[in-house]
Amino acid sequence: MQNIPQATDNVASSLSIGDMITDALRREIAAQIAVVLDRRPSVPLDRRQVAELLKISLPTLKKRTDDGVIRCTRIGRRVLFDRAQIDALMQSKGVQA
């Protein structure tokens, strides 16, 4: 009769091992997804999109880019902003998108 509780304990311990393996796999998959998402190319934003995100006017955005507070890339007449940099700026200032 003593073998029966041991068999039950083995089943219970194998379930907990299975749960542990499942949890470890979930954590590893989540970590790998985060790495892949960090490697995505950043989406360029135009002036209007950035002004809307930052809740500022276009003239204020121009002043901030001229001052170097907000970095931009100029391609011909287009002014583009890196989404990752804008998100980082918003995060540092505590602004919610």
Biopython code that builds the backbone (N, CA, C, O; Angstrom):
import numpy as np
from Bio.PDB.StructureBuilder import StructureBuilder

atoms = [
    (1, "MET", "N", (0.795, -1.194, 0.000)),
    (1, "MET", "CA", (0.000, 0.000, 0.000)),
    (1, "MET", "C", (0.843, 1.266, 0.000)),
    (1, "MET", "O", (0.368, 2.321, -0.420)),
    (2, "GLN", "N", (2.053, 1.183, 0.451)),
    (2, "GLN", "CA", (2.892, 2.371, 0.491)),
    (2, "GLN", "C", (3.321, 2.804, -0.901)),
    (2, "GLN", "O", (3.673, 3.969, -1.088)),
    (3, "ASN", "N", (3.304, 1.925, -1.874)),
    (3, "ASN", "CA", (3.686, 2.270, -3.236)),
    (3, "ASN", "C", (2.660, 3.181, -3.909)),
    (3, "ASN", "O", (3.013, 3.967, -4.788)),
    (4, "ILE", "N", (1.424, 3.082, -3.512)),
    (4, "ILE", "CA", (0.372, 3.882, -4.142)),
    (4, "ILE", "C", (0.584, 5.382, -3.892)),
    (4, "ILE", "O", (0.511, 6.153, -4.849)),
    (5, "PRO", "N", (0.847, 5.844, -2.638)),
    (5, "PRO", "CA", (1.099, 7.276, -2.459)),
    (5, "PRO", "C", (2.324, 7.756, -3.221)),
    (5, "PRO", "O", (2.356, 8.891, -3.696)),
    (6, "GLN", "N", (3.336, 6.893, -3.343)),
    (6, "GLN", "CA", (4.521, 7.298, -4.088)),
    (6, "GLN", "C", (4.184, 7.495, -5.559)),
    (6, "GLN", "O", (4.679, 8.427, -6.192)),
    (7, "ALA", "N", (3.351, 6.627, -6.101)),
    (7, "ALA", "CA", (2.956, 6.769, -7.502)),
    (7, "ALA", "C", (2.185, 8.065, -7.688)),
    (7, "ALA", "O", (2.379, 8.762, -8.684)),
    (8, "THR", "N", (1.311, 8.399, -6.739)),
    (8, "THR", "CA", (0.562, 9.642, -6.811)),
    (8, "THR", "C", (1.502, 10.827, -6.702)),
    (8, "THR", "O", (1.335, 11.813, -7.421)),
    (9, "ASP", "N", (2.500, 10.752, -5.809)),
    (9, "ASP", "CA", (3.481, 11.820, -5.678)),
    (9, "ASP", "C", (4.275, 11.983, -6.963)),
    (9, "ASP", "O", (4.586, 13.109, -7.354)),
    (10, "ASN", "N", (4.610, 10.883, -7.629)),
    (10, "ASN", "CA", (5.354, 10.967, -8.892)),
    (10, "ASN", "C", (4.527, 11.649, -9.967)),
    (10, "ASN", "O", (5.050, 12.446, -10.746)),
    (11, "VAL", "N", (3.228, 11.336, -10.013)),
    (11, "VAL", "CA", (2.353, 11.976, -10.997)),
    (11, "VAL", "C", (2.262, 13.468, -10.696)),
    (11, "VAL", "O", (2.355, 14.290, -11.608)),
    (12, "ALA", "N", (2.082, 13.821, -9.435)),
    (12, "ALA", "CA", (1.976, 15.221, -9.054)),
    (12, "ALA", "C", (3.267, 15.969, -9.354)),
    (12, "ALA", "O", (3.234, 17.104, -9.831)),
    (13, "SER", "N", (4.417, 15.330, -9.074)),
    (13, "SER", "CA", (5.681, 16.001, -9.334)),
    (13, "SER", "C", (5.934, 16.120, -10.838)),
    (13, "SER", "O", (6.542, 17.093, -11.284)),
    (14, "SER", "N", (5.477, 15.145, -11.621)),
    (14, "SER", "CA", (5.664, 15.252, -13.074)),
    (14, "SER", "C", (4.786, 16.368, -13.648)),
    (14, "SER", "O", (5.177, 17.030, -14.610)),
    (15, "LEU", "N", (3.616, 16.577, -13.069)),
    (15, "LEU", "CA", (2.774, 17.682, -13.516)),
    (15, "LEU", "C", (3.428, 19.014, -13.182)),
    (15, "LEU", "O", (3.407, 19.935, -13.999)),
    (16, "SER", "N", (3.995, 19.125, -12.014)),
    (16, "SER", "CA", (4.634, 20.381, -11.654)),
    (16, "SER", "C", (5.876, 20.609, -12.513)),
    (16, "SER", "O", (6.188, 21.751, -12.850)),
    (17, "ILE", "N", (6.580, 19.552, -12.869)),
    (17, "ILE", "CA", (7.727, 19.692, -13.772)),
    (17, "ILE", "C", (7.245, 20.143, -15.142)),
    (17, "ILE", "O", (7.857, 21.003, -15.776)),
    (18, "GLY", "N", (6.133, 19.550, -15.595)),
    (18, "GLY", "CA", (5.561, 19.960, -16.874)),
    (18, "GLY", "C", (5.139, 21.418, -16.859)),
    (18, "GLY", "O", (5.342, 22.146, -17.830)),
    (19, "ASP", "N", (4.542, 21.842, -15.736)),
    (19, "ASP", "CA", (4.155, 23.252, -15.600)),
    (19, "ASP", "C", (5.380, 24.148, -15.581)),
    (19, "ASP", "O", (5.374, 25.232, -16.165)),
    (20, "MET", "N", (6.426, 23.697, -14.913)),
    (20, "MET", "CA", (7.657, 24.471, -14.859)),
    (20, "MET", "C", (8.264, 24.613, -16.248)),
    (20, "MET", "O", (8.743, 25.684, -16.620)),
    (21, "ILE", "N", (8.241, 23.534, -17.007)),
    (21, "ILE", "CA", (8.785, 23.574, -18.371)),
    (21, "ILE", "C", (7.950, 24.523, -19.228)),
    (21, "ILE", "O", (8.496, 25.323, -19.987)),
    (22, "THR", "N", (6.626, 24.432, -19.104)),
    (22, "THR", "CA", (5.740, 25.305, -19.863)),
    (22, "THR", "C", (5.998, 26.765, -19.524)),
    (22, "THR", "O", (6.083, 27.608, -20.417)),
    (23, "ASP", "N", (6.121, 27.063, -18.238)),
    (23, "ASP", "CA", (6.397, 28.441, -17.825)),
    (23, "ASP", "C", (7.741, 28.930, -18.355)),
    (23, "ASP", "O", (7.857, 30.066, -18.813)),
    (24, "ALA", "N", (8.757, 28.068, -18.293)),
    (24, "ALA", "CA", (10.082, 28.442, -18.794)),
    (24, "ALA", "C", (10.027, 28.717, -20.297)),
    (24, "ALA", "O", (10.638, 29.671, -20.778)),
    (25, "LEU", "N", (9.297, 27.881, -21.036)),
    (25, "LEU", "CA", (9.164, 28.087, -22.479)),
    (25, "LEU", "C", (8.425, 29.392, -22.779)),
    (25, "LEU", "O", (8.813, 30.130, -23.685)),
    (26, "ARG", "N", (7.385, 29.673, -22.038)),
    (26, "ARG", "CA", (6.648, 30.922, -22.246)),
    (26, "ARG", "C", (7.537, 32.135, -22.010)),
    (26, "ARG", "O", (7.511, 33.093, -22.783)),
    (27, "ARG", "N", (8.326, 32.088, -20.935)),
    (27, "ARG", "CA", (9.233, 33.206, -20.653)),
    (27, "ARG", "C", (10.263, 33.367, -21.763)),
    (27, "ARG", "O", (10.553, 34.487, -22.184)),
    (28, "GLU", "N", (10.815, 32.255, -22.238)),
    (28, "GLU", "CA", (11.831, 32.323, -23.293)),
    (28, "GLU", "C", (11.230, 32.849, -24.595)),
    (28, "GLU", "O", (11.853, 33.658, -25.282)),
    (29, "ILE", "N", (10.039, 32.400, -24.933)),
    (29, "ILE", "CA", (9.373, 32.879, -26.156)),
    (29, "ILE", "C", (9.078, 34.373, -26.033)),
    (29, "ILE", "O", (9.282, 35.123, -26.988)),
    (30, "ALA", "N", (8.602, 34.809, -24.871)),
    (30, "ALA", "CA", (8.333, 36.240, -24.669)),
    (30, "ALA", "C", (9.616, 37.052, -24.793)),
    (30, "ALA", "O", (9.604, 38.147, -25.357)),
    (31, "ALA", "N", (10.720, 36.527, -24.271)),
    (31, "ALA", "CA", (12.001, 37.232, -24.374)),
    (31, "ALA", "C", (12.453, 37.316, -25.830)),
    (31, "ALA", "O", (12.956, 38.353, -26.262)),
    (32, "GLN", "N", (12.281, 36.243, -26.584)),
    (32, "GLN", "CA", (12.676, 36.246, -27.998)),
    (32, "GLN", "C", (11.807, 37.196, -28.808)),
    (32, "GLN", "O", (12.304, 37.873, -29.708)),
    (33, "ILE", "N", (10.526, 37.256, -28.503)),
    (33, "ILE", "CA", (9.635, 38.188, -29.202)),
    (33, "ILE", "C", (10.063, 39.619, -28.922)),
    (33, "ILE", "O", (10.072, 40.453, -29.827)),
    (34, "ALA", "N", (10.419, 39.911, -27.673)),
    (34, "ALA", "CA", (10.872, 41.260, -27.327)),
    (34, "ALA", "C", (12.130, 41.631, -28.101)),
    (34, "ALA", "O", (12.275, 42.772, -28.540)),
    (35, "VAL", "N", (13.047, 40.669, -28.271)),
    (35, "VAL", "CA", (14.274, 40.930, -29.028)),
    (35, "VAL", "C", (13.941, 41.242, -30.480)),
    (35, "VAL", "O", (14.493, 42.177, -31.060)),
    (36, "VAL", "N", (13.045, 40.467, -31.062)),
    (36, "VAL", "CA", (12.662, 40.682, -32.463)),
    (36, "VAL", "C", (11.981, 42.036, -32.625)),
    (36, "VAL", "O", (12.248, 42.749, -33.593)),
    (37, "LEU", "N", (11.110, 42.397, -31.695)),
    (37, "LEU", "CA", (10.419, 43.681, -31.792)),
    (37, "LEU", "C", (11.391, 44.841, -31.655)),
    (37, "LEU", "O", (11.190, 45.887, -32.272)),
    (38, "ASP", "N", (12.434, 44.677, -30.863)),
    (38, "ASP", "CA", (13.440, 45.734, -30.724)),
    (38, "ASP", "C", (14.247, 45.905, -32.002)),
    (38, "ASP", "O", (14.806, 46.975, -32.239)),
    (39, "ARG", "N", (14.314, 44.881, -32.819)),
    (39, "ARG", "CA", (15.105, 44.941, -34.056)),
    (39, "ARG", "C", (14.310, 45.462, -35.247)),
    (39, "ARG", "O", (14.861, 45.650, -36.332)),
    (40, "ARG", "N", (13.014, 45.697, -35.045)),
    (40, "ARG", "CA", (12.204, 46.202, -36.159)),
    (40, "ARG", "C", (12.713, 47.560, -36.593)),
    (40, "ARG", "O", (13.131, 48.369, -35.764)),
    (41, "PRO", "N", (12.680, 47.811, -37.885)),
    (41, "PRO", "CA", (13.070, 49.156, -38.315)),
    (41, "PRO", "C", (12.054, 50.169, -37.788)),
    (41, "PRO", "O", (10.853, 49.905, -37.741)),
    (42, "SER", "N", (12.555, 51.304, -37.406)),
    (42, "SER", "CA", (11.695, 52.331, -36.856)),
    (42, "SER", "C", (10.850, 52.950, -37.966)),
    (42, "SER", "O", (11.288, 53.066, -39.111)),
    (43, "VAL", "N", (9.650, 53.336, -37.610)),
    (43, "VAL", "CA", (8.717, 53.921, -38.568)),
    (43, "VAL", "C", (8.945, 55.433, -38.609)),
    (43, "VAL", "O", (8.912, 56.086, -37.566)),
    (44, "PRO", "N", (9.175, 55.996, -39.794)),
    (44, "PRO", "CA", (9.334, 57.447, -39.865)),
    (44, "PRO", "C", (7.981, 58.146, -39.727)),
    (44, "PRO", "O", (6.966, 57.671, -40.236)),
    (45, "LEU", "N", (7.990, 59.261, -39.042)),
    (45, "LEU", "CA", (6.778, 60.058, -38.862)),
    (45, "LEU", "C", (6.980, 61.419, -39.502)),
    (45, "LEU", "O", (8.093, 61.944, -39.521)),
    (46, "ASP", "N", (5.899, 61.994, -40.028)),
    (46, "ASP", "CA", (6.016, 63.345, -40.574)),
    (46, "ASP", "C", (5.720, 64.367, -39.479)),
    (46, "ASP", "O", (5.414, 63.997, -38.345)),
    (47, "ARG", "N", (5.812, 65.646, -39.820)),
    (47, "ARG", "CA", (5.660, 66.724, -38.845)),
    (47, "ARG", "C", (4.302, 66.705, -38.164)),
    (47, "ARG", "O", (4.209, 66.878, -36.948)),
    (48, "ARG", "N", (3.264, 66.498, -38.933)),
    (48, "ARG", "CA", (1.913, 66.518, -38.358)),
    (48, "ARG", "C", (1.705, 65.376, -37.367)),
    (48, "ARG", "O", (1.095, 65.564, -36.314)),
    (49, "GLN", "N", (2.208, 64.208, -37.706)),
    (49, "GLN", "CA", (2.068, 63.068, -36.805)),
    (49, "GLN", "C", (2.791, 63.317, -35.483)),
    (49, "GLN", "O", (2.266, 63.008, -34.413)),
    (50, "VAL", "N", (4.004, 63.879, -35.564)),
    (50, "VAL", "CA", (4.780, 64.146, -34.351)),
    (50, "VAL", "C", (4.112, 65.228, -33.516)),
    (50, "VAL", "O", (4.016, 65.099, -32.296)),
    (51, "ALA", "N", (3.654, 66.285, -34.157)),
    (51, "ALA", "CA", (2.973, 67.358, -33.430)),
    (51, "ALA", "C", (1.728, 66.822, -32.725)),
    (51, "ALA", "O", (1.436, 67.208, -31.593)),
    (52, "GLU", "N", (1.007, 65.947, -33.386)),
    (52, "GLU", "CA", (-0.185, 65.357, -32.790)),
    (52, "GLU", "C", (0.182, 64.461, -31.604)),
    (52, "GLU", "O", (-0.467, 64.508, -30.558)),
    (53, "LEU", "N", (1.226, 63.644, -31.775)),
    (53, "LEU", "CA", (1.661, 62.770, -30.683)),
    (53, "LEU", "C", (2.114, 63.559, -29.463)),
    (53, "LEU", "O", (1.781, 63.215, -28.329)),
    (54, "LEU", "N", (2.875, 64.618, -29.706)),
    (54, "LEU", "CA", (3.418, 65.415, -28.612)),
    (54, "LEU", "C", (2.449, 66.472, -28.101)),
    (54, "LEU", "O", (2.704, 67.146, -27.103)),
    (55, "LYS", "N", (1.320, 66.602, -28.815)),
    (55, "LYS", "CA", (0.294, 67.590, -28.453)),
    (55, "LYS", "C", (0.870, 69.008, -28.439)),
    (55, "LYS", "O", (0.663, 69.783, -27.506)),
    (56, "ILE", "N", (1.602, 69.312, -29.514)),
    (56, "ILE", "CA", (2.161, 70.655, -29.697)),
    (56, "ILE", "C", (1.797, 71.133, -31.098)),
    (56, "ILE", "O", (1.388, 70.339, -31.945)),
    (57, "SER", "N", (1.947, 72.427, -31.338)),
    (57, "SER", "CA", (1.639, 72.980, -32.654)),
    (57, "SER", "C", (2.816, 72.758, -33.602)),
    (57, "SER", "O", (3.925, 72.446, -33.168)),
    (58, "LEU", "N", (2.567, 72.921, -34.886)),
    (58, "LEU", "CA", (3.639, 72.794, -35.881)),
    (58, "LEU", "C", (4.730, 73.847, -35.691)),
    (58, "LEU", "O", (5.910, 73.516, -35.809)),
    (59, "PRO", "N", (4.375, 75.115, -35.400)),
    (59, "PRO", "CA", (5.441, 76.095, -35.146)),
    (59, "PRO", "C", (6.302, 75.729, -33.919)),
    (59, "PRO", "O", (7.515, 75.940, -33.926)),
    (60, "THR", "N", (5.678, 75.189, -32.890)),
    (60, "THR", "CA", (6.449, 74.776, -31.709)),
    (60, "THR", "C", (7.363, 73.612, -32.059)),
    (60, "THR", "O", (8.504, 73.558, -31.599)),
    (61, "LEU", "N", (6.871, 72.682, -32.869)),
    (61, "LEU", "CA", (7.704, 71.562, -33.309)),
    (61, "LEU", "C", (8.904, 72.073, -34.100)),
    (61, "LEU", "O", (10.019, 71.581, -33.926)),
    (62, "LYS", "N", (8.682, 73.056, -34.966)),
    (62, "LYS", "CA", (9.796, 73.618, -35.736)),
    (62, "LYS", "C", (10.827, 74.252, -34.808)),
    (62, "LYS", "O", (12.030, 74.076, -35.005)),
    (63, "LYS", "N", (10.365, 74.987, -33.801)),
    (63, "LYS", "CA", (11.292, 75.591, -32.836)),
    (63, "LYS", "C", (12.104, 74.522, -32.109)),
    (63, "LYS", "O", (13.309, 74.679, -31.914)),
    (64, "ARG", "N", (11.446, 73.442, -31.711)),
    (64, "ARG", "CA", (12.135, 72.368, -30.981)),
    (64, "ARG", "C", (13.146, 71.649, -31.875)),
    (64, "ARG", "O", (14.195, 71.218, -31.395)),
    (65, "THR", "N", (12.845, 71.516, -33.163)),
    (65, "THR", "CA", (13.815, 70.892, -34.072)),
    (65, "THR", "C", (14.965, 71.840, -34.354)),
    (65, "THR", "O", (16.115, 71.409, -34.442)),
    (66, "ASP", "N", (14.672, 73.131, -34.499)),
    (66, "ASP", "CA", (15.731, 74.123, -34.724)),
    (66, "ASP", "C", (16.663, 74.210, -33.512)),
    (66, "ASP", "O", (17.870, 74.396, -33.661)),
    (67, "ASP", "N", (16.085, 74.073, -32.298)),
    (67, "ASP", "CA", (16.868, 74.123, -31.065)),
    (67, "ASP", "C", (17.651, 72.823, -30.829)),
    (67, "ASP", "O", (18.569, 72.793, -30.009)),
    (68, "GLY", "N", (17.294, 71.767, -31.534)),
    (68, "GLY", "CA", (17.957, 70.482, -31.352)),
    (68, "GLY", "C", (17.350, 69.617, -30.261)),
    (68, "GLY", "O", (17.887, 68.561, -29.928)),
    (69, "VAL", "N", (16.235, 70.064, -29.708)),
    (69, "VAL", "CA", (15.563, 69.285, -28.671)),
    (69, "VAL", "C", (14.969, 68.014, -29.278)),
    (69, "VAL", "O", (15.011, 66.943, -28.673)),
    (70, "ILE", "N", (14.422, 68.151, -30.471)),
    (70, "ILE", "CA", (13.847, 67.024, -31.200)),
    (70, "ILE", "C", (14.633, 66.871, -32.495)),
    (70, "ILE", "O", (14.742, 67.812, -33.281)),
    (71, "ARG", "N", (15.184, 65.674, -32.712)),
    (71, "ARG", "CA", (15.981, 65.443, -33.915)),
    (71, "ARG", "C", (15.103, 65.010, -35.078)),
    (71, "ARG", "O", (14.128, 64.278, -34.908)),
    (72, "CYS", "N", (15.471, 65.476, -36.254)),
    (72, "CYS", "CA", (14.723, 65.119, -37.465)),
    (72, "CYS", "C", (15.703, 64.823, -38.590)),
    (72, "CYS", "O", (16.897, 65.112, -38.501)),
    (73, "THR", "N", (15.164, 64.242, -39.640)),
    (73, "THR", "CA", (15.926, 63.976, -40.855)),
    (73, "THR", "C", (15.216, 64.691, -41.993)),
    (73, "THR", "O", (14.003, 64.567, -42.157)),
    (74, "ARG", "N", (15.971, 65.428, -42.766)),
    (74, "ARG", "CA", (15.393, 66.143, -43.900)),
    (74, "ARG", "C", (15.770, 65.418, -45.196)),
    (74, "ARG", "O", (16.940, 65.157, -45.478)),
    (75, "ILE", "N", (14.740, 65.109, -45.958)),
    (75, "ILE", "CA", (14.932, 64.476, -47.264)),
    (75, "ILE", "C", (14.220, 65.371, -48.263)),
    (75, "ILE", "O", (12.995, 65.344, -48.385)),
    (76, "GLY", "N", (15.004, 66.159, -48.971)),
    (76, "GLY", "CA", (14.406, 67.152, -49.862)),
    (76, "GLY", "C", (13.619, 68.143, -49.032)),
    (76, "GLY", "O", (14.163, 68.787, -48.135)),
    (77, "ARG", "N", (12.347, 68.264, -49.331)),
    (77, "ARG", "CA", (11.485, 69.179, -48.583)),
    (77, "ARG", "C", (10.793, 68.492, -47.413)),
    (77, "ARG", "O", (10.145, 69.147, -46.597)),
    (78, "ARG", "N", (10.931, 67.184, -47.335)),
    (78, "ARG", "CA", (10.257, 66.422, -46.274)),
    (78, "ARG", "C", (11.077, 66.445, -44.997)),
    (78, "ARG", "O", (12.304, 66.359, -45.025)),
    (79, "VAL", "N", (10.386, 66.562, -43.890)),
    (79, "VAL", "CA", (11.002, 66.492, -42.573)),
    (79, "VAL", "C", (10.424, 65.256, -41.895)),
    (79, "VAL", "O", (9.218, 65.168, -41.668)),
    (80, "LEU", "N", (11.302, 64.298, -41.573)),
    (80, "LEU", "CA", (10.860, 63.041, -40.978)),
    (80, "LEU", "C", (11.491, 62.858, -39.600)),
    (80, "LEU", "O", (12.602, 63.321, -39.338)),
    (81, "PHE", "N", (10.760, 62.179, -38.739)),
    (81, "PHE", "CA", (11.200, 61.924, -37.383)),
    (81, "PHE", "C", (11.198, 60.420, -37.138)),
    (81, "PHE", "O", (10.347, 59.697, -37.656)),
    (82, "ASP", "N", (12.149, 59.964, -36.349)),
    (82, "ASP", "CA", (12.252, 58.554, -36.005)),
    (82, "ASP", "C", (11.257, 58.243, -34.886)),
    (82, "ASP", "O", (11.291, 58.871, -33.828)),
    (83, "ARG", "N", (10.377, 57.280, -35.124)),
    (83, "ARG", "CA", (9.326, 56.940, -34.147)),
    (83, "ARG", "C", (9.939, 56.523, -32.808)),
    (83, "ARG", "O", (9.427, 56.896, -31.752)),
    (84, "ALA", "N", (11.012, 55.764, -32.843)),
    (84, "ALA", "CA", (11.645, 55.295, -31.603)),
    (84, "ALA", "C", (12.157, 56.478, -30.779)),
    (84, "ALA", "O", (12.035, 56.480, -29.554)),
    (85, "GLN", "N", (12.727, 57.480, -31.446)),
    (85, "GLN", "CA", (13.219, 58.657, -30.726)),
    (85, "GLN", "C", (12.072, 59.471, -30.134)),
    (85, "GLN", "O", (12.177, 59.985, -29.020)),
    (86, "ILE", "N", (10.988, 59.584, -30.878)),
    (86, "ILE", "CA", (9.822, 60.319, -30.377)),
    (86, "ILE", "C", (9.218, 59.576, -29.183)),
    (86, "ILE", "O", (8.841, 60.200, -28.191)),
    (87, "ASP", "N", (9.126, 58.241, -29.277)),
    (87, "ASP", "CA", (8.608, 57.456, -28.159)),
    (87, "ASP", "C", (9.503, 57.614, -26.933)),
    (87, "ASP", "O", (9.009, 57.746, -25.813)),
    (88, "ALA", "N", (10.821, 57.601, -27.143)),
    (88, "ALA", "CA", (11.751, 57.774, -26.022)),
    (88, "ALA", "C", (11.596, 59.164, -25.402)),
    (88, "ALA", "O", (11.637, 59.310, -24.181)),
    (89, "LEU", "N", (11.418, 60.175, -26.239)),
    (89, "LEU", "CA", (11.222, 61.538, -25.741)),
    (89, "LEU", "C", (9.934, 61.614, -24.924)),
    (89, "LEU", "O", (9.906, 62.202, -23.843)),
    (90, "MET", "N", (8.883, 61.019, -25.448)),
    (90, "MET", "CA", (7.601, 61.021, -24.738)),
    (90, "MET", "C", (7.723, 60.300, -23.403)),
    (90, "MET", "O", (7.174, 60.745, -22.395)),
    (91, "GLN", "N", (8.442, 59.188, -23.403)),
    (91, "GLN", "CA", (8.616, 58.419, -22.175)),
    (91, "GLN", "C", (9.406, 59.215, -21.147)),
    (91, "GLN", "O", (9.075, 59.205, -19.961)),
    (92, "SER", "N", (10.447, 59.903, -21.598)),
    (92, "SER", "CA", (11.278, 60.673, -20.669)),
    (92, "SER", "C", (10.516, 61.875, -20.092)),
    (92, "SER", "O", (10.782, 62.310, -18.972)),
    (93, "LYS", "N", (9.576, 62.397, -20.866)),
    (93, "LYS", "CA", (8.780, 63.536, -20.412)),
    (93, "LYS", "C", (7.496, 63.114, -19.712)),
    (93, "LYS", "O", (6.780, 63.947, -19.155)),
    (94, "GLY", "N", (7.204, 61.800, -19.745)),
    (94, "GLY", "CA", (5.994, 61.309, -19.085)),
    (94, "GLY", "C", (4.724, 61.551, -19.862)),
    (94, "GLY", "O", (3.642, 61.611, -19.277)),
    (95, "VAL", "N", (4.834, 61.692, -21.182)),
    (95, "VAL", "CA", (3.664, 61.933, -22.032)),
    (95, "VAL", "C", (3.135, 60.584, -22.502)),
    (95, "VAL", "O", (3.907, 59.720, -22.916)),
    (96, "GLN", "N", (1.819, 60.406, -22.437)),
    (96, "GLN", "CA", (1.186, 59.172, -22.898)),
    (96, "GLN", "C", (0.709, 59.347, -24.330)),
    (96, "GLN", "O", (0.149, 60.384, -24.685)),
    (97, "ALA", "N", (0.936, 58.315, -25.158)),
    (97, "ALA", "CA", (0.501, 58.373, -26.558)),
    (97, "ALA", "C", (-0.963, 58.027, -26.676)),
    (97, "ALA", "O", (-1.509, 58.023, -27.780)),
]
sb = StructureBuilder()
sb.init_structure("model")
sb.init_model(0)
sb.init_chain("A")
sb.init_seg("    ")
for serial, (resi, resn, name, xyz) in enumerate(atoms, 1):
    if name == "N":
        sb.init_residue(resn, " ", resi, " ")
    sb.init_atom(name, np.array(xyz, "f"), 0.0, 1.0, " ", f" {name:<3s}", serial, name[0])
structure = sb.get_structure()
